Amino acid sequence: MPVNPSSIIATDRIIDLKGTRKNEVLDELIDVLATSPYVTDKAELREKIFERERTLSTGVGVGMAIPHVKIPSIKDFVAAIGRTRQGINFESLDGQPTHIVVMIGCNNSQAGDFLKVLAQFVKSLKDPSLQKSILEAENPALIRDLLLKSNGIIG
């Protein structure tokens, strides 16, 4: 069954990032993601997110990063979205500052759907006009609507 982005993106998990360094931003988003009832072990979430970042930065370039995990203690897809207008060094592949960070978690049994969800976010967020709209949006509800519209969920 396809994963609907509207079930993954919640307005209460969309924040303006306060951190100015990669590790601070990761901790902020872990705290936000852990508010979901789907996340049952925040310590494991944190451990695996940082382990993944040590292996290879999830800063994919073009202003975005998508840290992610597939672990047993997450019951279903969940995302936390952070934005920073000033940008941070996320050790991105293109060396450019990161402005939008989408942290995705799912159960390790959802690997096939995970790639589709990841691709949806990357496809949407590589659009410079969408990024600009997200950075200028007045509130989390508008950011959610922009992301859903970009995925053809709402018109």
Secondary structure, DSSP 4 states (H G I P E B T S, - for coil): -PPPHHHH--GGGEEE---SSHHHHHHHHHHHHTTSTTB--HHHHHHHHHHHHHHS--EEETTEE--EEE-TTB-S-EEEEEEEEEEE----TT-PPEEEEEEEEE-GGGHHHHHHHHHHHHHHHT-HHHHHHHHH-SSHHHHHHHHHHHTTS--
